[in-house]
Amino acid sequence: MHVVVIGAGIIGVNTAYYLNAAGCAVTVLESNAGVAQEASFGNAGVIAPGYATPWAAPGMPGKILSYLFKADAPVRLRPSLDPKLWLWALRWLRECNLERYQRNRERMQRLAFYSRAQLHALRELHDLQYEQSQGYLQLFRSARDLELAEPGIAMLSAANVRHRLLTANECREVEPGLSTDDFAGGLHLPEDESGNCPLFARQIKDLAAARGVRFCFGMKAGAIAADAKQVQVRSGTQILEGDAVVLATGAASSRLLRPLGLRVPLYPVRGYSATVAVREPTYAPQHALMDEAYKVAMTRLGNRIRIAGMAELGGHAGAPRQAALATLIKVARDWFPGAADYGRATYWSGWRPMLPDGPPVLGATRQARVWVNLGHGSTGWAMAAGSARILADLITGRTPEIALDGLTMARYA
Ligand SMILES: Cc1cc2nc3c(=O)[nH]c(=O)nc-3n(C[C@H](O)[C@H](O)[C@H](O)COP(=O)(O)OP(=O)(O)OC[C@H]3O[C@@H](n4cnc5c(N)ncnc54)[C@H](O)[C@@H]3O)c2cc1C
């Protein structure tokens, strides 16, 4: 069977790898010159399945309203006349009640825990090194931050996720570079981890290419025509034929789906990151951390620190917002002032492929031979290996190892 995968972000690259491992001939089309150049490029690198939770949660609408006039707010709505934005926002609001939140969260975590197991299996099998580190520490600036985290902590206990509440001093035992003990404490998740997503993607791409997967860079997929016999993907003047096509096209998916009569309520949500070289390791983070007040992650990636966060809805073609970049640096400087020369940070912004309810969509569509693996939102790196393995199992007629209810196109039927 020949499968055409469109998109070589972390999702597409993993999908190509697993399809090849399952015995398929695979061609990957990617419009950029290499793998992981879009959302998968500058993310925070955190893999925390217990924290794979929907953004649509009880209390979130009120929180977002309170952020509206704060320059350093973690979430921002850029006014826009785009009806897709408002439709997306309405659907998102509908998902904010407790019952739907819990249902969506269970779906995301089912996939995220499975994905971590697949990632570990890949790592062991190929002895992969991708600047990974073990452990995740959430920092609470104030007693109020800690109080707000309590429902989430209760859920971790219910789900048997190992975690420990720490005093500020105990946090400094985990992260000796923290500059202060004048904060309310932290939550340590020793089984969570982090790693360099594009570095991992490159290694998986090299493994897949060595086994015969054909990567076609600089090729943008256009029209897709599928019938009972085959699928054709047009790219410029070329036409690629296959037995199946997988769309792993992240935030750009709608424009390929729509002509096929397929719709998913996907909207791009912008995020930002800063990356800076470690100047003095003693004062730098050793693992991944999250400032809960600003929802900014700080991750050690080799000899660099990645600082990432912010969610911006609407006006997604505009210039990067300077206040967002300044907030990233402020947060890192607050906790690790001596770690780096922050004036030398390089900046990036990317678009999370967000669905309003949270989980991605995996598997078949009602269009014969057209499959999807998209909509991974803010946790695509954490879900990539599992999502890709599931796609390969489905396409090759095997039964996936986890239940797929709530993770397929059926929920938007
Ligand atoms: C600031 C920020 C921080 C984040 N932090 C984390 C984190 O800590 N942990 C985590 O798990 N996730 C995180 N994420 C989310 C994660 O990065 C994404 O969910 C993930 O990268 C999505 O992967 P993808 O392969 O679906 O999309 P992408 O990486 O965007 O890949 C899609 C690819 O498809 C290609 N493509 C699209 N259309 C076409 C076409 N017509 N023809 C050819 N190619 C096409 C694009 O060029 C692109 O390369 C973060 C995201 C942001 C923005």
The ligand as an ORCA input file, in Angstrom:
! r2SCAN-3c Opt
* xyz 0 1
  C       4.269     28.535     21.910
  C       3.907     27.077     21.799
  C       4.287     26.204     22.812
  C       3.942     24.851     22.729
  N       4.368     24.009     23.715
  C       4.072     22.687     23.634
  C       4.543     21.790     24.613
  O       5.263     22.164     25.534
  N       4.196     20.479     24.519
  C       3.406     20.023     23.492
  O       3.100     18.832     23.478
  N       2.975     20.845     22.532
  C       3.286     22.173     22.574
  N       2.845     23.025     21.606
  C       1.951     22.497     20.555
  C       2.711     21.735     19.477
  O       3.826     22.472     19.072
  C       1.763     21.470     18.290
  O       0.590     20.833     18.739
  C       2.416     20.545     17.267
  O       3.651     21.062     16.857
  C       1.503     20.350     16.060
  O       2.195     19.531     15.142
  P       1.677     19.324     13.666
  O       2.646     18.427     13.001
  O       0.240     18.970     13.691
  O       1.716     20.798     13.029
  P       2.932     21.574     12.341
  O       4.173     21.414     13.101
  O       2.444     22.963     12.094
  O       3.115     20.801     10.975
  C       2.196     20.865      9.922
  C       3.023     20.802      8.640
  O       2.153     20.682      7.521
  C       2.714     21.433      6.476
  N       1.657     21.726      5.524
  C       0.460     22.333      5.761
  N      -0.252     22.408      4.631
  C       0.505     21.850      3.646
  C       0.314     21.631      2.253
  N      -0.804     22.029      1.625
  N       1.290     20.993      1.557
  C       2.438     20.588      2.166
  N       2.681     20.781      3.483
  C       1.718     21.409      4.213
  C       3.249     22.681      7.161
  O       4.222     23.325      6.346
  C       3.821     22.079      8.432
  O       5.179     21.739      8.299
  C       3.180     24.373     21.635
  C       2.825     25.246     20.604
  C       3.183     26.589     20.677
  C       2.805     27.500     19.543
*
